[in-house]
């Protein structure tokens, strides 16, 4: 081996070790908390879906990456949740800390740079093992599926679906977030935290459209759920996160439904009360709960009707859900059946940012 080759190999080894040490230090930081209420399960039920995007993937990542002097590896970890209603797709993304100099609170693909002959597969697998540890899941319960290459930007897909990730608490400091396709494609944010435009642009590319949905055994596209929120006092959060929302009566509809709204309006419910009594204490209107939180849901709206006060009773009964607008521009979804809701994550709100009254224009964050 020549001196030049030896020097190059030493450089690669040093770079690899530096990346490993930096990553290990990041995930072992005392400020990073693993999500709670997570479970793993080594048994997997028979799947009744297919993921069309897998047909677009190439296989030999190491060989293709070495055709470039340098590039970037973006790790695309998908997770299919199989509910009683139907399966749906999520991606595990990395969230930067709010103190980051250039990417404060940004949610994006886990990524790293490489140079030619860098062991990209080994390092990618190392990141996956760390993520398993963060979710308290047995190492190795993932499957490499292939990659998409766009001008030495490699999007490497892994299937995380053999694991079981149940509803869990998430805080602003948590660095791993399961994100739905509705949030990626339609909102570009999760809980008021921005999604990296690089993530949305990848899935929005007409060549990558097959990565955003699942199909059933009859080759029909399976419904992609939308994201809705519920606000509640702290004493109700655990119950709702475990059992979902109960049917309630509201003035909009004459029959009980399961009601959900968006993030901003859920914060209002969690942070302020218009009741005369909260948790046994007499309070004035617009009281801020001593503690409050929101629960994020995946909602299968199915055949949805835009609400009209003039709708006939039999017409209302023929729909799976109703969309009810409001004067403050925040939606209200009324679901007909219990199994149309699936709780995802539970969050506590940051009370220090709450004023005397809720404002439609203020920005509110979880703790």
Buried (B, 14 or more C-beta within 10 A) or exposed (E): EEEEEEEBEEEBEEBBEEBBEEBEEBBEEEEBBBBEBBEBBEEEEEEEBBBBBBEBBEEEBEEBBBEBEEBBBBBBBBBBBBBEBBBBBBBBBBBBBEEEEEBEBBBBBBBBEBBEBBBBBEBBBBBBBBBBBBBBBEEEBBEBBBBBBEEBBBBBBBBBBBBBBBBBBBEBBBBBBBBBBBBBBEBBBBBBBBBBEBBBEBBEEEEBEEBBBBBBEEEEEBBBBBBBBBBBBBEBBBEBBEEBBEEEEEEBBEEEBBBBBBBBBBBBBBBBBEEEEBEEEEBEEBBBBEBBBBBBBBBBBBEBBEBEEEBEEEEBEEBBBBBBEEEEEBBBBBBBBBEBBBBBBBBBBBBEEBEEEBEEEEEBBBB
